[in-house]
Amino acid sequence: MRSQTLSRAQMWHEFECKYQTLSASNNRGLKQEFEELKDVGKDLSTKTAELEANKDKNRYQYILPYDHCRVRLSIQNSLPNSDYINANFVPGGVSRRDFICTQGPMRDTMNDFWRMVWEQNVRIIVMVTALRSEDSVLCDEYWSLLPGIVYHGPFQVTTVARKQGLDYFISTINLRQRDCPTDLTLTHYYYPAWPDRGVPRDPSSLCAFIDQVRQHLEAIPRLGPAVVHCSAGVGRTGTFVTLLWVMQLCVRGIRPNIRDTVSDLRLHRMWMVQNLGQYTFVHQFLLYWLSGGKSSCFIPPDHTDREFRRRNRNPEQTPEQPSTLQQFLQPGKLLRRLLPS
C-alpha cells in the first residue's frame, strides 16, 4: 500500500503546529526530546580509535568513530593500523552509507583524507566550518582556496575553479594519484560562516547552500558517498546532514521526523547534532524553509549586517558570532554584531 504524500503547504501547516507545541513553555518539548537522545549510541565500541597507534590521528580525543561503521582505508605497506581514519559511514535516507561524516583534516591526516576520497569514489565534499576561530585551528587547509595545485603524499589536488555565493564558496577540484592514468573530479562546498558549536546567523544563505548540495546530489549518479565535515565532525556536521535528510523527505512529500533522524545518525557517529541550540535550529530552519522564508521563528540579519559581512569576508576566519540562536535573537546583541572584533 502506497503511503500518502503531503504537499509542501500541508507539511508547513503540520510542522508549524508541532513546533509551537515543542517550543511552548520555554522550549519544554524540545528540551525533553533532546534529553531523551543523550544515551543513543553510548554502548557502541570505539576500540580501534582508542589504540595507541591511532590516538594522534584524532583531532579531539573524546570524539571517536564507532567500530561497526568506521571507514576503513586500504592497508599501506602491511602496517596493521594504516586503515584507520576518524570517519563513519552514516545514513541519509537512501542507504546506510549515503554520507561519510568525519573530522576536519589535520596536518598529519591529509594524505589519509584524500586516500579516503579516492578509495570511496567521493564526488561531493561539504565543509561547514572556518579554518580558524581566533587562535584555534579548526581544520587544516587540505585544498587550495584559490585555483592552484597542492600535493598530499601521492595525490595531486588541483582547484580548477571557484565561485562565490553569500557566505559560501563552491570549488571544482581535480584529484589525481601518482602513476594512475585516471583522475577524479569532485565539487567542494565550503560554508565558513557557521560558528563552532553554534548555528548560522543567516538562514537565507544556508537555504541557498543546502539547496545547492541537495540538487547536486539528486542530479548525479550514486557513485560514492558524500563527505561532510566540520572540525570534530559531529555538531555542525550532524546538523547539516539532518537538515539535508529531512529536506529530501519533504521534497518527496514524506512527513519528516527530526527526533528519529537524529537518533539514527547517533547510532552511526557519536554526538551528531551536539547541543540543544543546534537541535532547536533544525526545527526552526525546517519551518523557515517550508514556509519559503515567511516563518517568524527567525529574525534575519538586517541589510547593514549582511553588507558588512560581504565586504569583510575572509574564508579563513569567522567573525565573532553567538553560540546559540537564542543569544542571537536578543536585541541587546545587535550592536555588538555590527562592530568588527
N, C-alpha and C positions, 0 to 999 in steps of 0.2 A: 504494500500500500504506500503510495507516494505521500510524503509529508507535505503539509500545507506551507506554501511560501507566502511571505508578507511583503507588502510594498514598503518603500522607504518611509513614507508618511506614517504607516501603521507602526513600524518599528520605532520611529521617533516618538510617537504618542505613548507607546507601551514603555519605552525606556525612560521617558521623562517622568512618568508616574512612578516607576521603580526607583529612579534616582531620588525623587522627592521623599520617598519613604525611607531609603537608606541614609539620606543626609539629614533627616529630621533629628531634632534634639542633639544638635552639635555633632552630626555625623555618627550617630549611635550605631546604625546598621552597618555602615562601612567599617567602623572600628571592630565590630563583632565579627564580621566576615574575615577581616584581615587577621584577627587574633586566632581564628579557627584554622588558618593556614600555616601557623608558625611551626608546627611539628611535621608538616608534609615533607617527606624525603629524609628526615633526620636519622632514620635507621639504615640508610643506604651507605655502603662502604666506599672509602676513598684510599684504599691501601696502596695502590700504585703511586698516587700523588704524594703519599707520605714517605716513600722510600728516600733514603739519604741521597741517592744519586739524582733524584728528581726535585729536591726541595728548592734548589736555586733556579729552577725553571718556572716557579710560581711567583707572580708579581706580589700577591698577598698570601701569606702562609695559612690564613684561615678560610680562603676561598679556593676549594679544590674540586676537580671533576669527579663525578661518580664513576666507579669502575664499570658498571654494567652498560654504560652508553658512551664511554670516553672515545674520542677519536684516536685511532691507532695509526701511527705513521709506519712506513716501511723500516725494517731493521737496517742500520748502517754499519758496515764493517764488523758484523757479527756481535755488536755491542748490545747487550740484553735490554738496556733501558733507553735505547735511541729511538724507540717507537712512542715515547711519551711527549704529549703537549697538553697544556691546560685548556682543554676544549671538550665540549659534549655535543653529541647529536641531540636535537630536540624536535618535537613535532610542530607542525604549523597548519594543521587542518587537512592535509592531503596524505602525509605519511609520517612515520616515526622519525624520519631523517630529512625533514624539509629544510632545517637550518643547522648550522654549526654555530654555537654560541661559545665565545672564547674571550680571554683577557686581551688587553692591548699588548701587542708585541713588545718585548724588551730587547735591549741591545744584543743579548746572547741567545734570543729565541727567534730572531727574524728569519734566519735560514729555515728553521722548523716551520714557521708560519707559512712561508712561501712553498715549502715542500708539501704542507697540508693542502694548500690551494691547488697545487699542481696534481697531487695524487687523487684528490676528491673531485677534480674537474669543476672547480668553482667558477661561476661566471659573474657573480654579484658579491661585492663586499660592502657592507654598511657599517660605517663608523660613527658612533653617536657620542663623541667626546672630543674636547680640545686636546691638543698635545700636552699643554701645561695649564696649571692653575696656580697663579702666583709663583712660588718657588718649587712647587711639586711637579714632577714629571708624571703625567697620567698615561702617556703612551709614547713610545719612541717612534721617530719618523721612519717608517718602513717603506715608503714610496716617495717619489719626487712630487712635491706640491705643485711645481710648475713643470711644463713639458721638459723632459730630460731623462737621463738614464742613471740608475743606481744599480749596484751589484751586491747580492747577498749570497755568499757561497757559490754554488754552481748556477745561480739564477740571475738573469739579466732582466731588470724591471724597468720598462720604458713607459713613462707617461706621455702618451701620444697627443692628447688634447684635454683641455679642461674648460668647463663653462660654469658660470656662477648664477645662483638664484639668491633669493632673500634668505640669508643666514646659512646657506649650504653651497657645496661645490660638487660637481659631477665630473669625474675624470675617466677617460678611456685609457686602459693600461694593457700593454702587450707583455706577456710573460714568456720568456724563453729559457730553456735549460741547456747548459753546455753539452755539446756533442749529440743533441737531439734535433732531428730535422723538423719537428713540428713545434708550433707555438700555441699560446693560449691568449685569447683576447677577452678581457673582462671589464666590468664597469665598477668604479669605486665611488660610492656615495658617502659624502663627508658632511656631518652636521655638528660643527664645533660649538654651536650656541646652546648646547644642552649642558647645564652645570652639574658637577659631580654631586651625587646623592639628591639631586633636585629635579625640577621639571622645567621645560622651556617656557619662556615668557610670552611667546607669540604663537598662539595655536594656528593662525593662518599660514605661517611659514612651515610649520610642522605638517599641516594638512597637505600642502603642496609637495613637501619632501616625501611623505609616506605614500601619497598617491603616485608619485613618480616610480617609487620602488615597486608598489603593488602592480601597477600596469605593466612594468617591465617583466616582473615575474610571470604574469599571465600571458605575456606575448612570446616568451622564449620557451623552447622545449626544456623539460626537466632533466637536464644533463647531469647536474650535480647539485648539492645543497648550496644555499646562500650562506655566507659568513656574516654574522653580526657580532660586533664587539664594542665595548666602551673601554673603561680602564680595567675593572675587575671582571666584567662580562656577566654581571648578574642584575644590577639595579636598572640602569638605563637600557641595557640590552634586553632584559626581560620585559620592560615596559614597552619597548619598540615592537618586539615580537608579539606580545599580547595585543597591541593595537592593530598590527597588521593582520593577525589571525582573525580577530572579531570583525574587522572591516571587510575582509574577504567573505566571511559568513554573511554579513549584511548585504553585500553586493549580490550574493546568490539567493537572497530572500530568506535566510535562515536566522532565527532568533538567537542573538549572542548570549552567552553566559560567562561573564568575566571571572567569577569565582572559580568555576570548573576549569576554565582555560589556564588560570594562574596555577591551580592545583596540579594540572597535568604537566605544566612546564617545570614545576618544582620537583617532580618525580624524575626529571632528567638533568636538571642543574640546580644547585642549591641557591636559595635566596632570590630566585627570579622575581622581579618587582620587589625591591628590597625594603621599602618603607611605606608607611601609611600615606604619606604625601603622594608617592607615585601611584599607589593603588587608587586613591581618590582621583588623581589626574586622569587615569584611564577612563573612569566613568564620565568625568566632565568633558574630556576630549571627544569621546564617542558621541555624547549628546550634542556637542558643538558640531561635529562632522555630520551627523544625521540631519541636523537642522539646517545645514547649508550655511553655518556661521551665524545663525539667528539666536542661538541659545544664550541666555543671560547668565549662565554659570561662569563665563569668563568675562573679564574686563580687558579687551585688547589694549596693547600699548598705544599711546597716542602718537600722532604723526611726528611730533618732535623727537620722541624717544626712538622711533624707527629710523628717522633720518640720521640721528646721532650715531646709531649702531652701524648704519650703512657706510657712513663716512669714515668711521674709525675701526672697521672690521679688520681683524688680524687673525688669520687661520690658526695661528699658534697659541692664541690667548683668548680666554673668555672673560668679558667684563664681570665685575662683581655682581652676583645675582642672588636673590633669596633662595634658601634651601628648600622651601616648600611653597606650594601655591597659596596657602593661607597667608604667609608672610607677604607675598607679592600683592595680594588683594588689599592689604592695609593701606589706606590713603596716606598715612604718615610716611610711607616708604617712597612716595612718588618722587620727591625732590632728590633723594639720595640716588635713585635710579638714573636721574638725568645728568648727574655730575660724574665726570671721569674720576677714577680712583687715583 
